[in-house]
Amino acid sequence: MDTVFSMSSPTLIVIVFNTFWSCYLLTRGDDIAVIQFDQGAFHKAKALDIPDNIIPIFQPPHSPELNPIERFWEFLKSQLQA
């Protein structure tokens, strides 16, 4: 059974993202996970320490159609304009 993990922070910096990995791994152990990233600077920072059991897939630049949350924002905007 899959589990859902989320974490929120008022800032998106490498320290926060590395903390995310530490917390995420507590829920997944040694399981391998494939995670999609956009081109956010904090996703590609040299100080980012991605664990070996995480396989990152980076979206091409300027491709919001590949990011599910972008479709939600578009829907939300259309509802607020109505």
Residue pairs with C-beta under 8 A, 6 or more apart in sequence:
3 27
3 28
5 23
5 24
5 27
5 28
7 19
7 20
7 23
7 24
9 16
12 40
12 42
13 42
14 42
14 45
14 47
14 48
16 42
17 42
17 43
17 45
17 48
18 47
18 48
18 49
21 49
21 50
21 51
21 54
24 33
25 51
25 53
28 53
30 53
31 53
32 53
32 54
32 55
33 53
33 54
33 55
34 55
34 57
35 54
35 55
35 56
35 57
36 57
36 58
36 59
36 66
36 67
37 43
37 44
37 56
37 57
37 58
37 59
38 58
38 59
38 67
39 58
39 59
39 61
42 48
43 56
43 58
44 58
50 56
59 66
59 67
60 66
64 70
65 71
